[in-house]
Amino acid sequence: MGRIYLDYAATTPVHPEVVKAMLPYFSEVFGNPSAIYSCGQEAAAALEEARVKVAGLIGSRSEEIVFTSGGTEADNMALIGVANAMHSRGNHIITTAIEHHAIIEAARFLEKNGFELTYLGVDDQGIVDPDEVRRAITDKTILVSVMLANNELGTIQPLAEISRATRQAGVYLHTDAVQAVGRIPVNVDELGVDLLSMSAHKLYGPKGAGALYIRKGVRMEPITHGGGQERTRRSGTQNVAGIVGLSRAVELAGQEMAAEAERLTPLRDRLIQGILEGIDHSYLNGHAVKRLPNNANLSFDFVEGESMCLNLDLKGICVSTGSACSSSNLEPSHVLLAMGVPSQLAHGSLRFTLGKWTEPADIDRVLEALPPIVAKLRAMSPLLKNRR
C-alpha cells in the first residue's frame, strides 16, 4: 500500500511538465542573463517570458513582477523595503496575529528598528474585520499586510474590502498570497493590493523560486545590493531554471485550477465530515466555507498533534500539525491561539491539505486509520485522566 501525502500546503511535488521545462536551463541554456552575448540573452529571454506568464496569472503587468528565492524573501522585501522607503512619511505598519512567520518575524525586526507595529486580531473563524483595519490606520501608517489565505487554516480573508480602507487612506496594501496563488483565482486589481508574494513550490514548481508583485509607483528600497538585477529591485544572478519552473507551474495552474478546486472541495468536505462524525470531541478550525478547496484543519481534545502525526506516519499517511516552517517548534499554533482556541486544544491539531494526486481512496484510508489512533492515544493521555 503506497504512501499518502496530505501536506500539500507545506510543499508540493514538482509537476513532470515543470521538470521538463526546467531541464535545458541547467546545462544547455546556462548563460548568465545579465551577459550581452547570445547564450546569456537566451537566458534573459526566458526570464522575460516567465515574467509575462506570472503576471498573466495574477492580472498584473510583467514589469511589476520581481523574481525572488521564494515567499519568505518576497514577504521580507515587501515589509522592509516599503518601511525603509517610506520612513520619512511614517513609521506605523499594520498586520495580523495569524500571519506566516515570514511576516511576523520581519515585523518584529522592524519593531527593533524604530517602527510601530499593530497586530490585529481575528474572530473565532480566523477572519480579519475590515473595519478593524480601518480603525487601526493612523496618519503615520505606511503599510498594511494581510495574507490572502492562511497557511494553517486555509481561511480566505476579505481583502477587497480591506483594500477599500487602505486606498481611502493612501496606504499601501501587501498580501502574502503564497497559499492562494494557483489554488483560487487571484487578481491584483480586483483585490486592490499594491504588493503580493508568491512561491513556486506551493503550486507544483521548484523550491528556491518565487515572485513579488510591486504595483507601478510603489516606493520600495531593495534589501539586497549588488549588480542591480530585477530593475534594481533585487540584486543577484537570477535562478533561471527555477524561474522557468515557476512560470510553467503558473501556466499549468491557470489551466487546471478551476477543475482541481471542483474535484478537491468535495474530498475536503468528506474528510472533515468523516472526522467530525467519527471522532468525538473533534472540531473544525477556520471558516467552513470561506477556505481554500484543499485545506482541512481540525483539533482533537485530550491528545497531542505530534503524536497523531507520528502515528499516522507509521500508517503511511503524511499530515502536518500546522505550518511546516515551524513544525519543530512545540509551542501551540499562534494562529489557533489568536482565534481563541485554548492552548491544550491547539496542541491537538492536525492540518490535512489535499492536492493533485489525492484520490478518494486516500480519504477513506485516513478516515479508517485516524479514529483508532486517537482512541489509543486518548487511553494513554493524562489530559483525559485529569478530566475524569
C-alpha positions in Angstrom: 0.0 0.0 0.0 1.5 3.3 -1.1 2.3 6.3 1.0 -0.5 9.0 1.2 0.7 12.6 1.1 -1.7 15.1 2.6 0.6 18.1 3.3 0.4 20.0 0.0 0.4 23.3 1.9 3.9 22.5 3.2 5.3 21.8 -0.3 4.2 20.1 -3.5 6.0 17.5 -5.7 7.3 19.1 -8.8 5.0 18.5 -11.8 6.6 16.4 -14.5 5.9 19.1 -17.1 7.7 21.6 -14.9 10.7 19.4 -14.6 10.7 19.0 -18.4 10.6 22.8 -18.9 13.5 23.4 -16.4 16.0 20.8 -17.6 17.5 22.7 -20.6 18.4 25.6 -18.2 20.7 23.5 -16.1 23.1 22.6 -18.9 22.1 23.8 -22.4 20.8 27.4 -21.8 23.1 28.0 -18.8 24.2 31.6 -19.6 24.1 34.4 -17.1 21.1 36.5 -18.1 23.0 39.7 -17.5 25.6 38.9 -20.1 25.3 40.5 -23.6 26.4 37.5 -25.6 23.9 35.1 -27.2 23.7 32.4 -24.6 23.2 35.0 -21.9 20.5 36.7 -23.9 18.7 33.3 -24.4 18.5 33.0 -20.6 17.4 36.7 -20.3 14.6 36.0 -22.9 13.4 33.0 -20.8 13.2 35.3 -17.8 11.1 37.8 -19.6 8.8 35.1 -21.0 8.4 33.8 -17.4 7.6 37.3 -16.1 4.8 37.6 -18.7 3.3 34.3 -17.6 3.5 35.0 -13.9 1.9 38.4 -14.5 -0.9 36.9 -16.5 -2.0 34.6 -13.7 -2.5 37.5 -11.3 -3.6 40.2 -13.7 -0.6 42.4 -13.4 1.9 43.9 -15.9 5.1 41.9 -16.5 7.3 44.8 -15.4 5.6 44.7 -12.0 7.0 41.2 -11.3 10.2 40.8 -9.4 11.7 37.3 -9.1 12.8 36.1 -5.6 14.1 33.0 -3.9 10.6 32.3 -2.6 7.8 33.5 -0.4 9.9 34.4 2.6 12.2 36.7 0.7 9.2 38.3 -1.1 7.5 39.0 2.3 10.7 40.5 3.7 11.2 42.6 0.6 7.7 43.9 0.9 7.7 44.9 4.5 11.3 46.0 5.0 11.6 47.5 1.5 8.5 49.7 1.9 9.3 50.6 5.5 12.8 51.9 4.5 11.4 53.8 1.6 8.5 55.4 3.4 10.1 56.1 6.8 10.1 59.8 6.3 6.3 59.8 5.9 5.5 57.5 8.8 6.6 54.5 10.9 3.4 52.6 11.5 2.7 49.2 10.0 -0.4 47.1 10.4 -0.5 43.3 10.1 -2.4 40.5 11.7 -1.8 38.0 14.5 -2.2 35.0 12.2 0.4 35.8 9.5 3.1 33.4 8.3 6.3 33.7 10.3 8.0 35.4 7.3 5.7 38.4 8.0 5.7 38.1 11.8 9.5 38.0 12.1 10.0 40.7 9.5 7.6 42.9 11.5 9.5 42.1 14.8 12.7 43.1 13.0 11.2 46.4 12.1 9.9 47.0 15.6 13.5 46.6 16.9 14.5 49.3 14.4 12.0 52.0 15.4 8.8 51.1 13.6 5.5 50.8 15.4 3.5 47.6 14.6 -0.2 46.9 15.2 -1.1 43.2 15.2 -4.8 42.9 14.5 -6.8 40.0 16.0 -9.2 37.7 14.2 -12.6 36.2 15.0 -13.2 32.7 16.1 -13.1 31.6 12.5 -9.8 33.3 11.7 -11.2 36.2 9.7 -9.9 39.8 10.0 -12.6 42.5 10.3 -12.1 45.2 7.6 -13.5 47.8 10.0 -10.7 47.0 12.5 -8.2 47.6 9.8 -9.9 51.0 9.0 -9.8 52.0 12.7 -6.2 51.0 13.1 -4.9 53.2 10.3 -3.4 56.5 11.5 -1.7 59.4 9.8 1.6 57.6 10.4 0.5 54.3 8.8 2.6 53.4 5.7 1.7 49.7 5.1 -0.9 47.1 5.8 -0.1 43.4 5.3 -2.9 40.8 5.4 -2.4 37.3 4.0 -5.0 36.3 1.4 -5.3 32.7 2.6 -3.9 31.4 5.9 -1.3 28.7 5.6 -2.7 26.7 8.6 -6.4 27.2 8.3 -6.9 27.9 4.6 -9.3 30.7 5.7 -9.7 33.3 2.9 -9.6 37.0 4.1 -11.9 39.8 2.8 -9.0 41.5 1.1 -11.1 43.5 -1.4 -13.0 45.1 1.5 -9.7 45.8 3.4 -8.2 47.4 0.3 -11.1 50.0 0.2 -9.9 51.2 3.6 -6.2 51.3 2.6 -6.9 53.1 -0.6 -9.1 55.7 1.0 -6.2 56.4 3.5 -3.5 56.3 0.8 -1.7 53.4 2.5 0.0 50.5 0.7 -1.6 47.0 1.0 0.6 43.9 0.8 -0.7 40.3 0.8 1.1 37.1 1.3 -0.7 35.0 -1.3 1.7 32.0 -1.2 -1.1 29.6 -0.3 -3.7 31.2 -2.6 -2.0 31.6 -5.9 -2.7 28.6 -8.1 -5.5 27.3 -5.8 -8.0 30.1 -6.2 -8.4 32.9 -8.7 -6.1 35.9 -7.8 -6.3 39.3 -9.5 -4.3 42.2 -8.0 -6.7 44.8 -9.3 -9.8 43.1 -8.0 -8.2 42.6 -4.6 -6.8 46.1 -4.6 -3.4 45.1 -3.4 -0.1 47.0 -4.1 2.2 44.2 -3.3 1.7 40.4 -3.5 4.0 37.5 -2.6 4.0 34.0 -4.2 6.2 30.9 -4.2 6.8 28.2 -6.8 7.0 25.2 -4.6 3.4 25.6 -3.3 2.0 25.1 -6.9 4.0 22.1 -8.2 7.1 24.2 -9.0 10.6 24.0 -7.6 11.8 25.2 -4.3 14.0 28.3 -4.4 11.9 30.4 -6.7 9.2 32.9 -6.1 8.0 36.4 -7.0 6.9 39.7 -5.6 4.3 41.8 -7.4 5.0 45.5 -6.9 2.4 47.8 -8.4 3.9 50.6 -10.6 4.6 53.7 -8.5 5.0 51.9 -5.2 8.0 53.2 -3.3 10.3 50.4 -2.1 14.0 50.2 -1.4 15.9 47.0 -2.2 17.0 44.8 0.7 19.8 43.1 -1.3 22.5 45.2 -3.0 24.8 44.2 -5.8 24.5 44.1 -9.6 21.2 45.7 -9.9 19.3 42.8 -11.4 15.4 42.8 -11.5 15.4 46.5 -12.4 17.5 47.2 -9.3 14.8 45.8 -7.0 16.6 42.6 -6.2 20.3 42.2 -6.9 21.8 38.7 -7.5 22.1 36.4 -10.5 18.6 35.0 -11.2 17.8 31.4 -10.7 16.8 30.9 -14.4 15.9 27.2 -14.2 13.8 27.8 -11.1 12.1 30.8 -12.6 11.3 28.9 -15.8 9.9 26.2 -13.5 7.7 28.8 -11.7 6.4 30.1 -15.0 5.5 26.6 -16.2 3.8 25.8 -12.9 1.8 29.1 -13.2 0.8 28.2 -16.7 -0.5 24.8 -15.6 -2.2 26.3 -12.6 -4.1 28.7 -14.8 -5.3 25.8 -17.0 -6.2 23.3 -14.2 -7.2 25.4 -11.2 -10.9 25.5 -11.6 -11.3 21.8 -12.3 -8.9 20.9 -9.5 -10.9 23.1 -7.0 -14.1 21.4 -8.1 -12.5 18.0 -7.6 -10.9 18.7 -4.3 -13.7 20.6 -2.5 -16.0 17.5 -2.0 -13.0 15.4 -0.9 -12.1 18.0 1.6 -15.6 18.2 2.9 -15.9 14.4 3.1 -12.7 14.3 5.1 -14.0 17.0 7.5 -17.4 15.4 7.9 -16.0 11.9 8.4 -13.7 13.1 11.2 -16.3 15.2 13.0 -18.8 12.3 12.8 -16.3 9.5 13.6 -14.3 11.1 16.4 -15.9 12.6 19.5 -14.5 15.9 20.7 -13.1 16.9 17.3 -13.5 20.4 15.9 -13.0 22.2 12.6 -10.7 25.2 12.7 -11.4 28.1 10.4 -14.4 29.1 8.3 -16.4 26.1 7.0 -16.9 27.7 3.5 -14.5 30.7 3.2 -11.5 28.4 2.9 -9.1 27.0 0.3 -10.6 24.0 -1.5 -7.8 21.7 -0.3 -7.5 22.6 3.4 -8.9 20.9 6.5 -7.6 21.9 9.9 -9.1 20.1 12.9 -8.4 19.9 16.7 -8.9 17.0 19.0 -9.4 17.1 22.7 -7.2 15.0 25.1 -4.5 14.2 22.6 -1.4 15.9 21.1 -1.0 16.7 17.4 2.6 15.5 17.2 1.6 12.0 18.5 -1.2 11.8 16.0 1.1 12.9 13.2 3.7 10.3 14.0 1.2 7.5 14.4 -0.3 8.4 11.0 3.1 8.4 9.5 3.6 4.8 10.7 0.4 4.0 8.7 2.0 5.7 5.6 0.0 8.9 5.9 1.8 12.3 5.9 0.0 15.2 7.5 1.1 18.2 9.5 0.4 19.7 12.9 0.4 23.2 11.4 2.9 25.3 9.5 5.8 23.3 8.1 8.1 26.3 8.7 7.6 26.0 12.4 6.9 22.2 12.8 10.0 21.8 15.0 8.5 24.3 17.5 6.5 22.6 20.2 4.6 25.7 21.1 0.9 25.7 20.2 -0.1 27.4 16.9 -0.1 31.1 17.1 -2.9 31.1 14.6 -5.2 28.9 16.7 -4.4 30.9 19.8 -5.3 34.1 18.1 -8.7 32.6 17.3 -9.3 31.9 20.9 -8.7 28.2 20.8 -7.5 27.0 24.2 -3.8 26.1 24.4 -4.5 22.5 25.2 -6.8 22.1 22.3 -4.4 24.0 20.0 -1.8 21.4 20.8 -4.1 18.7 19.5 -4.5 20.0 15.9 -3.8 18.4 12.5 -3.7 20.1 9.1 -4.7 18.0 6.1 -4.0 19.6 2.7 -5.0 17.8 -0.4 -3.5 18.1 -3.9 -3.2 17.0 -7.4 -2.5 13.3 -6.6 -5.1 13.0 -3.8 -7.7 10.3 -4.5 -11.0 9.3 -2.8 -9.3 6.1 -1.6 -6.8 8.3 0.3 -9.6 10.0 2.2 -11.0 6.6 3.0 -7.7 5.4 4.5 -7.4 8.5 6.7 -11.0 8.0 8.0 -10.2 4.4 8.7 -6.8 5.0 10.3 -7.3 8.1 12.4 -10.2 7.1 14.9 -8.3 4.1 16.4 -5.1 6.2 16.6 -7.0 8.9 18.6 -8.7 6.3 20.8 -5.3 4.7 21.6 -3.6 8.0 22.4 -6.5 9.2 24.5 -6.4 5.9 26.5 -2.8 6.9 27.5 -3.5 10.6 27.8 -3.1 12.3 31.2 -5.3 15.1 29.8 -8.3 12.7 29.7 -7.4 11.1 33.0 -7.3 14.5 34.7 -10.7 15.4 33.2 -12.1 12.3 34.7 
